Amino acid sequence: MPEAVLKMSNPRLPCLMLCLVLAAPAVWAQTVYKWVDEDGNVHYSQTLPPERVQHEHDRLTEEGLLAERIARAPTAEERAALAERIREEKNETERARLQAQQDRLFLAAFPTEADIERTMQSRRDTVANERRTVESLIEQNRVSFNDFVQQAAAYERQGETVPAWLTERIESDRVKLRDLARRLGEIDQRLVELEAERQAELERHRSLTGRPG
């Protein structure tokens, strides 16, 4: 018996044509496939054309009831998007696992807020000591710089040429003072960042332990 393939150009006739297909002898009336082509025409057939396998279609029972609806196969772009979404979910899961591990280590290192305060104070003390050292160097270089400037001024008042070595020392001290001032500014910024870190660590500890601020 040749395969029955019915094309429905009139949308009001599909039920009638389906009945004709299902009314064939039992040996012929096996599984029936239903699909809609690109032009909106409904088709019924005992076998599914190869070009329709990747498209959405229905498999009907001998009684004309829906046995299975096969969804359209995803495109290459859709498969790539799905793979990317799966990778992102895996990455998010891994990030969550690592964060939980870091939180456990954090609480092990700082069981109480007092532990955080002691650690941060020690770090602030180290930076503060460095700041005092830089301030001392600035003062020493400022004294040296002023002394050399006064010597140069004395030469000029006497109408003499300022020696090259003195000019070089003045310029050298000027560069040192500029560098030390920049270093002092960087240290002050570190102190600000340490205070922000202290606040963040305390908030993190309270969040993990459920304690109010």
matplotlib code that plots the C-alpha trace (Angstrom):
import matplotlib.pyplot as plt

x = [0.0, 1.6, 2.2, -0.5, 0.7, -2.0, -1.5, -4.1, -4.3, -7.7, -7.4, -11.0, -10.4, -7.8, -10.3, -12.0, -8.7, -7.4, -10.6, -9.9, -6.4, -7.5, -10.4, -7.9, -7.5, -5.9, -2.8, -2.2, -3.5, -0.4, 1.2, 0.3, 2.4, 1.1, 3.1, 2.6, 4.9, 6.3, 3.2, 0.9, -0.4, -1.2, 0.1, -0.6, 1.6, 2.4, 6.1, 7.8, 9.8, 13.5, 13.5, 10.8, 12.6, 14.3, 11.0, 8.2, 5.6, 3.0, 2.8, -0.9, -2.4, -4.6, -7.6, -6.3, -5.2, -2.0, 0.6, 3.6, 4.6, 8.2, 9.6, 11.8, 15.4, 17.5, 19.6, 23.4, 23.0, 20.5, 22.8, 25.7, 23.6, 22.5, 26.1, 27.2, 24.3, 25.4, 29.0, 27.9, 25.8, 28.8, 31.0, 28.5, 28.3, 32.1, 32.2, 29.7, 31.7, 34.9, 33.1, 31.8, 35.3, 36.8, 34.1, 34.9, 38.6, 37.8, 35.8, 38.6, 41.1, 38.8, 36.5, 35.5, 35.4, 38.1, 40.4, 39.8, 40.4, 43.8, 44.9, 43.9, 45.5, 48.7, 48.6, 47.8, 50.7, 53.1, 51.9, 51.9, 55.6, 56.4, 54.7, 56.8, 59.9, 59.0, 58.1, 61.6, 63.3, 61.3, 62.4, 66.0, 65.9, 64.1, 66.9, 69.5, 67.7, 67.2, 70.9, 72.0, 69.6, 71.0, 74.5, 73.5, 71.9, 75.1, 77.1, 74.6, 74.7, 78.4, 78.1, 79.7, 78.6, 76.9, 79.1, 77.8, 78.0, 75.8, 73.2, 73.2, 72.7, 69.8, 68.1, 68.8, 67.2, 64.2, 63.6, 63.9, 61.4, 59.0, 59.3, 59.0, 55.9, 54.3, 55.3, 53.7, 50.4, 50.5, 50.9, 47.9, 45.9, 46.8, 45.6, 42.3, 42.0, 42.9, 40.0, 37.6, 38.9, 38.4, 34.8, 34.2, 35.7, 33.6, 30.5, 31.4, 31.9, 28.6, 26.9, 28.4, 27.7, 24.3, 25.3, 23.9, 26.3]
y = [0.0, 3.3, 5.9, 8.4, 12.0, 14.6, 18.3, 20.6, 23.9, 24.7, 24.9, 23.9, 20.4, 18.8, 16.8, 15.4, 14.4, 12.9, 10.8, 9.5, 8.5, 6.7, 5.0, 3.0, -0.8, -1.7, -3.0, 0.4, 2.5, 2.6, 5.6, 8.9, 12.0, 15.5, 18.6, 22.1, 23.4, 26.9, 28.0, 27.0, 23.9, 20.9, 17.5, 13.9, 10.9, 7.4, 8.3, 11.5, 13.0, 13.3, 17.0, 17.3, 15.3, 18.4, 20.4, 20.3, 17.6, 15.4, 11.6, 10.4, 7.1, 5.0, 6.7, 10.2, 11.1, 12.9, 10.3, 12.5, 16.1, 16.3, 19.7, 21.4, 20.5, 23.5, 25.5, 25.7, 29.1, 27.8, 24.8, 27.2, 29.5, 26.5, 25.3, 28.7, 28.9, 25.5, 26.7, 29.8, 27.8, 25.5, 28.5, 30.1, 26.8, 26.7, 30.3, 29.6, 26.6, 28.6, 31.5, 29.1, 27.7, 31.2, 32.1, 29.0, 30.0, 33.6, 32.5, 30.1, 32.9, 35.5, 33.7, 37.1, 40.7, 41.4, 39.2, 41.4, 44.5, 43.2, 42.2, 45.5, 47.5, 45.7, 46.5, 50.1, 50.4, 49.1, 51.6, 54.4, 53.6, 53.8, 57.2, 58.5, 57.3, 59.1, 62.3, 62.1, 61.8, 64.7, 66.9, 65.9, 66.6, 69.9, 71.1, 70.0, 71.6, 74.9, 75.0, 74.5, 77.1, 79.6, 78.8, 79.5, 82.7, 83.8, 83.2, 85.3, 88.1, 88.3, 88.3, 85.0, 82.0, 79.3, 76.2, 73.3, 70.9, 73.1, 73.5, 69.7, 69.1, 71.6, 69.9, 66.4, 67.4, 69.0, 65.7, 63.7, 66.0, 65.6, 61.8, 61.6, 63.8, 61.4, 58.5, 60.1, 60.6, 56.9, 55.9, 58.1, 56.4, 53.0, 54.1, 55.1, 51.8, 49.9, 51.6, 50.7, 47.1, 47.0, 48.1, 45.5, 42.7, 43.5, 43.6, 40.3, 38.7, 40.0, 38.7, 35.2, 34.9, 36.6, 39.2, 42.8, 45.6]
z = [0.0, -1.0, 1.8, 2.3, 2.4, 2.6, 2.2, 3.7, 1.9, 3.4, 7.3, 7.7, 6.2, 8.5, 10.6, 7.5, 5.9, 9.2, 9.3, 5.8, 6.8, 9.9, 8.1, 5.9, 6.6, 9.9, 8.2, 6.7, 9.6, 11.8, 13.4, 11.8, 11.8, 11.7, 10.9, 9.5, 6.8, 6.3, 4.4, 7.3, 5.5, 7.7, 6.6, 7.7, 6.8, 8.0, 7.7, 8.5, 5.7, 6.5, 6.1, 8.8, 11.5, 12.9, 12.9, 15.4, 14.6, 16.3, 16.4, 16.5, 17.6, 15.3, 16.9, 15.9, 19.5, 20.3, 21.3, 21.4, 20.5, 19.3, 19.7, 17.1, 17.3, 18.6, 16.2, 16.4, 18.0, 20.5, 21.4, 21.9, 24.1, 26.2, 26.5, 27.6, 30.2, 31.6, 31.8, 33.7, 36.1, 36.7, 37.3, 39.7, 41.6, 41.8, 42.9, 45.6, 46.8, 47.0, 48.8, 51.4, 51.8, 52.2, 54.7, 56.8, 56.8, 57.6, 60.7, 61.7, 61.6, 63.3, 65.7, 67.3, 66.2, 68.7, 66.7, 63.6, 65.6, 66.9, 63.4, 61.8, 64.6, 64.1, 60.4, 61.1, 63.5, 60.9, 58.4, 61.0, 61.8, 58.1, 58.0, 60.9, 59.2, 56.0, 58.0, 59.6, 56.2, 54.9, 57.8, 57.3, 53.6, 54.2, 56.5, 54.1, 51.2, 53.0, 54.0, 50.4, 49.2, 51.7, 50.6, 47.0, 48.0, 49.7, 46.6, 44.6, 47.1, 46.7, 43.0, 42.6, 40.5, 42.4, 42.2, 40.0, 42.9, 45.0, 42.2, 41.8, 45.5, 45.6, 42.7, 44.2, 47.5, 45.7, 43.9, 47.1, 48.9, 46.0, 46.1, 49.8, 49.7, 47.2, 49.3, 52.3, 50.3, 49.4, 53.0, 54.0, 51.3, 52.7, 56.1, 54.6, 52.8, 56.0, 57.8, 55.0, 55.1, 58.8, 58.5, 55.7, 57.7, 60.7, 58.6, 56.9, 60.3, 61.6, 58.4, 58.8, 62.5, 62.4, 65.0, 64.8, 64.0]

ax = plt.figure().add_subplot(projection="3d")
ax.plot(x, y, z, "-o")
ax.set_aspect("equal")
plt.show()
